[in-house]
C-alpha cells in the first residue's frame, strides 16, 4: 500500500492490537495470550510485532515521512496530565515540543507523536489500561505474549552485546529523521532546566541521508526507555511530583502561578490549588505490572553492567566512547532511580498485608543486587555460605542509599503488622534478611550513612552544585555539571534530590531502627512458639481422634469455640517451613545488626514463659479499669496473631443457641417443638420430682436442670420474668439432631442386625444403657463432680 493509505489505517491498527485507551476495546489481549493454550495465535502475534516484523517495518515506513499522530493528554499518568493542564511543562524531554492545543471546539490537549512514539505509548500503557480483560483460564504473567514482547524490545533496543540493529529503510543508506521541533501555542513554564537533547538537535539539523546511525539507535533506545518509565513508574500524587523538583524550579513555578493569578483575578490559582491538593490519582498496581517492572530493572542492570572498561587515557575515552556506551553509564541514575523510589514507596505503603506483596519485594531486591546481573560470574562455591559483595559496588550502594535504608525501615514496619506464623510471610522476612546479610553489604551501607552524616564543609561552590545536580528525567545528552568526585557530596546529593533539603534521615543502624529489629526478633520468637503450639495441638488432636471417641457426644461441642489457626488446614510441612524460615531470618538479623546472644536468650525466655505449666495459653495482655479488662496494644497483637485468646463460650440457654453446622436444621426445630410440648405438659410433675430428696429426685435434678443457667438467670438484672419455665426443669432432645448421634444410632442398629436383634430390642438395649449411664453419673454428681462441664 502507499504510505498515505498506511497513514490512515495506522491508528486503527494500533488500537485494534493493544486496545483502546479507555479499556473498552480489548484488542488482541496480549496479556492473556499464551503459547500453551493458543500456540498459533501466540506465534503469529510475536512474529507480527517483532522488532524486525511487519508492524515495526510499517512504523519505520511512516517515520520516514514524518507523520504525526495525536495522543490524548488525559490518558497520561496523573502527575504529567495535571502538570500539562496547568501549562507547566514536565522536565522529561519526551514531552518537549509535542503539546498541541485543540482548535476551536476541540475536546482537550494532545501530544503530537511520531509513529515510533505512538506505537510504544500504546504498547506500554496497555499494561495499565487493560486491567479488566476477560480471563477464561489461569494465566501466568511471565509466559504471556506481552511479557515476551517487553523482553524482546528491551534486548533489541537496549542490547547488552553489540549495538542496536539499524532500522529497515526503503531508501538505501537513508535514516529515519527525528520529529522536527514544534513551538507550543502558549508559553510553558518548565520544571527544571529546559534541556534540549544534543542528540535530537544533531539529528534535526542534519540531512536524513547523512544522519549518524549511532545517533539513530540511541534515539530509539532513549525513547523506548523513557516511555516505559513514564507509563509504568509515574503514578503518584501531584504533590509528590512537585516535591521532587529542585527549589529554584519551585520558585519559578510559583512566580508563574502568581502572574497567572494576578492576570485572571485568582480563578486559575484556585484551579491550580485544587489540582495540587485535591487531586490524588487512584493507582493500584497489579502483580503483573510489578513483574514487568522487575523484568525492566533486571535488564537495565545487565545493560548497564555490560559497559566496557574505561581506557586509561581520558582523551582517548572522549573520542572513542560511542553514544550507546555513554547511555549505559547514566541509564539507571538518570532515568529510573527517582521514579522507581517513589513507586516502591507507594507500594510499600499501600499494598495489602498479604502474600501478594512478594512480587513487590522481589522487584525491590532485584534492584538492590546489580551484581547478580554482572557479566562476570564467580565460580559457584560448594559451601552454602553467602557470596561476599565486591567493593566495586560501593559507589552504587552509596548513590542508592535510600533504596537500601529507608525502604528497609518500611519493610520492617510491614513485617511488624503481619502474621509471621504464615509460611508465606515468614518467607518474605527470610528473603530480605538473607539479601541484607550478604557479607560486606551491611558494612558498605553503614559507610554510606557515615558519608551522608559527615559534617558539611564550608565550600562556596558546593551548595550551588547541589542544586545543579542533573535532574533524573531528561535526556542523558543534556548539559551536565562538572564531574563530582566527593563521595560524601554524592550521597548527600542523592538523598536531598529524592527527599528534599528538609529531610530528617533515620539511620538504618541507629537506635530507633535497632529497636524495631529487636521487636521483630521478639515477634519471630513468638511466632515460632505459636507454630510449635499449633503443631503440638494438631498432633494431640490426631491422636485423640480414636474410633470410639468419634461416637462420643458431649455438651462441650455445643459451647466450645474454635481456637485453631490457618496452619491447621495447611499441614505439618508448612509449619516446619515456617520454623525454618524464621530461624534463618533471626540468624541473619543477628549478623546484620550484631545482636548479642544474651538479648536473644532473654527474648526466648519471655516467649517461653507465655505458657503455663499445663501448656495452656494465658489471657491476652490487659489492664484493669472501672469498666473491666481493657486490651493493651500488645494484647490486640496477641489476639490478631493467635498468640493468646480469651476462652469465650456460649453461656446462654443451649436450646436457643444458633443451629450448628453438625446439626440437622429440620430435626432441631422439630425436636424443639416436641420438647417444648413435653415441658409444658409435664412441668408440674417435673418440679415435684426434682424437689424430692431421694435417689429419684437426685436423678431428675441431674438430668432435667442446668444449675449454672438457673443461677445466671436468677441473679441477672436483665431477666424480668423469673417464673419462666425456660430455666426450670425440662427435657432436652436437641442432642438427637446431631449428625454424629444419628450416624452412631444407625451404626448401632446395623451392628445389631448382624446378631439378629430387631429394632425394638436394639432400642430397648440403648435405653437400658443410657439409664445405667444416668444412674452412675447421678452418684458421681453427689461426690462433687461437675457433670455439665465434663
Residue pairs with C-beta under 8 A, 6 or more apart in sequence:
3 61
3 62
3 65
6 58
6 61
6 62
7 62
7 65
7 67
10 58
10 62
10 67
10 69
10 115
10 118
11 69
11 118
13 55
13 58
14 118
14 119
14 122
15 25
15 27
15 122
16 25
16 27
16 28
17 27
17 28
17 30
17 49
17 55
17 122
18 27
18 28
18 30
18 122
18 123
18 126
18 130
19 25
19 26
19 27
19 29
19 126
19 129
19 130
19 133
20 27
20 129
21 72
21 75
21 122
21 125
21 129
22 129
23 129
23 130
23 131
23 132
26 130
26 133
26 134
27 126
27 130
28 41
28 45
29 130
29 133
29 134
30 45
30 126
30 144
30 145
30 146
30 149
31 126
31 127
31 130
31 133
31 139
31 141
31 144
31 145
31 146
31 288
32 133
32 134
32 135
32 139
32 144
33 41
33 42
33 45
33 144
33 145
33 146
34 42
34 139
34 140
34 143
34 144
34 145
35 42
35 43
35 143
35 145
36 143
37 137
42 145
45 145
46 145
46 148
46 149
46 152
47 53
48 54
48 55
49 55
49 56
49 149
50 56
50 152
51 152
51 153
51 156
51 157
51 165
52 165
52 168
55 119
56 119
57 168
58 115
59 115
59 116
59 119
60 115
60 116
60 167
60 168
60 169
60 176
61 170
62 115
63 114
63 115
63 116
63 167
63 176
63 177
64 169
64 170
64 171
64 174
64 176
64 177
64 208
66 114
66 177
66 179
66 180
67 114
67 115
68 112
68 113
68 114
68 179
69 112
69 113
69 114
69 115
69 118
70 100
70 110
70 111
70 112
70 113
71 110
71 111
71 113
71 118
71 121
72 108
72 109
72 110
72 111
73 80
73 81
73 84
73 85
73 99
73 108
73 109
73 110
73 111
74 81
74 108
74 109
75 81
75 125
75 129
76 84
76 111
76 230
77 230
77 231
77 234
77 235
77 281
78 235
78 236
78 237
78 238
78 279
78 281
78 283
79 90
79 234
79 235
79 236
79 237
79 238
79 240
79 241
79 281
80 90
80 92
80 95
80 230
80 234
82 238
82 241
82 275
82 276
82 279
83 89
83 90
83 191
83 238
83 241
84 90
84 95
84 99
84 109
85 109
85 275
86 271
86 272
86 275
87 186
87 187
87 188
87 189
87 260
88 188
88 189
88 190
88 191
88 253
88 256
89 95
89 96
89 99
89 184
89 188
89 189
89 190
89 191
89 194
90 190
90 191
90 473
91 190
91 191
91 192
91 193
91 195
91 245
91 471
91 473
91 474
92 226
92 230
92 473
92 474
93 195
93 196
93 197
93 200
93 226
93 474
93 475
93 478
94 117
94 223
94 226
94 227
94 230
95 111
96 194
96 196
97 179
97 181
97 182
97 183
97 184
98 111
98 112
98 113
98 179
98 182
99 109
99 110
99 111
99 112
99 184
99 188
100 109
100 110
100 111
100 112
100 182
100 185
101 109
101 184
101 185
101 186
102 108
102 109
102 110
112 179
112 182
113 121
113 179
114 178
114 179
116 176
116 220
116 223
117 179
117 223
117 227
120 223
120 224
120 227
120 228
121 227
121 231
123 149
123 153
124 227
124 228
124 230
124 231
124 232
125 231
126 146
127 146
127 231
127 232
127 288
127 289
127 292
128 231
128 232
128 235
128 289
131 286
141 147
141 287
141 288
141 291
141 292
142 291
144 288
146 292
147 291
147 292
147 295
150 292
150 295
150 296
151 295
151 299
153 224
154 295
154 296
154 299
154 303
155 299
156 164
156 165
157 164
157 217
157 220
157 221
157 224
157 225
158 221
158 224
158 225
158 299
158 300
158 303
158 331
159 303
160 302
160 303
160 306
160 375
161 306
163 214
163 217
163 322
163 324
164 217
164 218
164 220
164 221
164 324
165 217
166 213
166 216
166 217
167 175
167 176
167 216
167 220
169 175
169 176
171 209
173 209
174 208
174 209
175 208
175 209
175 211
175 213
175 216
176 208
176 211
176 216
177 203
177 204
177 208
177 211
178 200
178 203
178 204
178 219
180 204
181 204
189 252
189 253
189 256
191 242
191 245
191 249
191 253
192 245
192 246
192 249
192 471
192 473
192 474
193 471
193 478
193 479
195 471
195 474
195 475
195 478
195 479
196 475
196 478
197 222
197 474
197 475
197 477
197 478
198 475
198 477
198 478
199 215
199 218
199 219
199 222
199 323
199 475
199 477
200 219
200 475
202 212
202 215
203 211
203 212
203 215
203 216
203 219
206 212
214 322
214 323
214 324
215 323
217 323
217 324
218 323
218 324
218 327
221 324
221 327
222 327
222 475
222 476
225 300
225 331
225 335
226 335
228 296
229 335
229 336
229 339
232 289
232 292
232 293
232 296
233 293
233 336
233 339
233 340
233 342
233 343
234 339
235 281
235 283
235 285
235 343
235 346
236 281
236 283
236 342
236 343
236 346
237 279
237 280
237 281
238 275
238 276
238 279
239 276
239 277
240 342
242 250
242 253
242 276
243 500
244 338
244 342
244 497
244 498
245 253
246 467
246 471
246 497
247 467
247 501
248 467
257 268
257 269
257 272
258 269
260 268
260 269
260 272
261 268
261 269
261 272
283 346
284 350
285 343
285 347
287 356
287 359
290 347
290 359
290 360
290 363
291 359
291 363
293 340
293 343
293 363
294 359
294 362
294 363
294 366
297 336
297 340
297 363
297 366
297 367
298 366
298 373
300 331
300 332
300 336
301 332
301 366
301 367
301 370
301 372
301 373
302 373
302 375
303 328
303 331
304 328
304 329
304 331
304 332
304 370
305 370
305 373
305 374
305 375
306 328
306 375
307 325
307 328
307 329
308 325
310 317
311 317
311 320
323 477
326 476
326 477
327 476
330 476
331 476
333 399
333 472
334 470
334 472
334 474
334 476
335 472
335 473
335 476
337 399
337 400
337 403
337 472
337 498
338 472
338 473
338 497
338 498
339 472
339 473
340 367
340 403
341 402
341 403
341 498
344 360
344 363
344 364
344 403
344 407
345 406
345 407
345 410
347 357
347 360
348 360
348 407
348 410
348 411
348 414
349 410
351 357
351 360
353 414
353 417
353 418
355 422
355 424
355 425
355 428
357 414
357 428
358 424
358 427
358 428
361 411
361 428
361 431
361 432
362 431
364 403
364 407
365 431
365 432
365 435
366 372
367 400
367 403
368 400
368 403
368 404
368 435
369 435
370 393
370 396
371 389
371 390
371 393
378 387
381 387
385 439
386 434
386 437
386 438
386 439
387 438
387 439
388 438
388 439
388 440
389 438
389 439
389 440
389 441
389 444
390 440
391 440
391 444
393 444
394 444
394 447
394 448
395 487
395 490
397 404
397 441
397 444
397 445
397 448
398 444
398 447
398 448
398 451
398 487
398 490
398 491
398 494
399 490
399 491
399 494
400 494
401 445
401 448
401 449
401 452
401 491
401 494
401 495
402 494
402 495
402 498
402 499
404 436
404 445
404 448
404 508
405 445
405 449
405 506
405 507
405 508
406 506
408 432
408 436
408 508
409 506
409 508
409 513
409 516
411 432
412 513
412 516
412 517
412 520
413 516
415 425
415 428
415 429
415 432
415 520
415 523
416 516
416 519
416 520
416 523
418 425
419 425
419 527
419 640
419 641
419 642
420 426
420 429
420 523
420 524
420 527
420 578
420 582
420 641
421 527
421 530
421 531
421 534
421 565
421 566
421 567
421 578
421 641
421 642
422 566
422 567
422 578
423 567
423 570
423 574
423 575
423 577
423 578
423 581
426 527
426 577
426 578
426 581
426 582
426 585
427 577
427 581
429 520
429 524
429 581
429 582
429 585
430 581
430 582
430 584
430 585
430 588
433 584
433 585
433 588
433 589
433 592
434 584
434 585
434 588
435 441
436 442
436 588
436 592
437 588
437 589
437 591
437 592
442 509
442 591
442 592
445 508
445 509
446 508
446 509
448 491
449 505
449 507
449 508
449 509
451 487
451 488
451 490
451 491
451 492
452 488
452 491
452 492
452 495
452 505
453 505
453 507
454 488
456 462
456 492
462 489
465 481
465 482
465 484
465 489
466 489
466 492
466 493
466 496
468 481
469 481
469 484
469 493
469 497
470 478
470 480
470 481
472 497
484 490
484 493
495 503
495 505
496 503
506 512
506 513
507 513
509 593
514 593
517 589
517 593
517 595
518 595
518 599
518 603
520 589
521 586
521 589
521 590
521 595
521 599
521 600
521 603
522 603
522 606
522 607
523 641
524 582
524 585
524 586
525 586
525 600
525 603
525 604
525 606
525 607
526 607
526 610
526 641
526 643
527 578
527 582
527 641
528 579
528 582
528 583
528 607
529 607
529 608
529 610
529 611
529 643
530 565
530 641
530 642
530 643
531 567
531 575
531 578
531 579
531 582
532 579
533 611
533 615
533 617
534 564
534 565
534 567
534 568
534 575
534 642
535 572
535 575
536 615
537 564
538 568
538 572
538 575
550 740
551 740
551 744
551 747
553 735
553 738
553 740
553 741
553 744
554 790
555 654
555 788
557 660
557 662
557 738
558 650
558 654
558 657
558 660
559 649
559 650
559 651
559 654
560 649
561 647
561 648
561 649
563 645
565 642
567 574
567 575
567 578
586 600
589 595
590 600
610 617
610 618
610 643
610 644
611 617
611 618
612 618
617 643
617 644
617 645
618 644
619 644
619 646
620 631
620 634
620 635
620 636
620 638
620 639
620 643
620 644
620 645
620 646
621 631
621 632
621 634
621 635
621 638
621 644
622 629
622 630
622 631
622 632
622 635
623 629
623 630
623 632
631 639
635 644
637 643
638 644
638 645
639 645
639 646
650 657
651 708
651 709
651 712
652 709
653 709
653 726
653 727
654 706
654 709
654 732
654 734
655 672
655 675
655 726
655 732
655 734
659 665
659 668
662 738
662 739
662 740
663 734
663 737
663 738
663 739
664 737
664 738
664 739
664 742
667 736
667 737
667 742
668 734
668 737
671 733
671 734
671 736
671 737
672 733
672 734
674 733
675 730
675 731
675 732
675 733
675 734
678 731
679 686
679 725
679 730
679 731
680 725
682 731
683 725
683 728
683 729
683 730
686 700
686 704
686 728
686 729
686 730
686 731
687 728
687 729
689 696
689 697
689 700
689 704
689 729
690 697
690 700
690 701
690 704
690 705
690 729
691 697
692 700
695 778
698 778
698 781
698 782
699 774
699 775
699 778
700 729
701 729
702 774
702 777
702 778
702 781
702 787
703 774
703 778
704 729
704 730
704 731
705 728
705 729
705 730
706 727
706 788
707 788
708 788
709 727
710 727
710 728
713 719
713 722
713 727
714 722
714 727
735 741
736 742
745 766
748 762
748 766
749 759
749 762
752 761
752 762
752 765
757 765
777 785
777 787
780 787
781 787
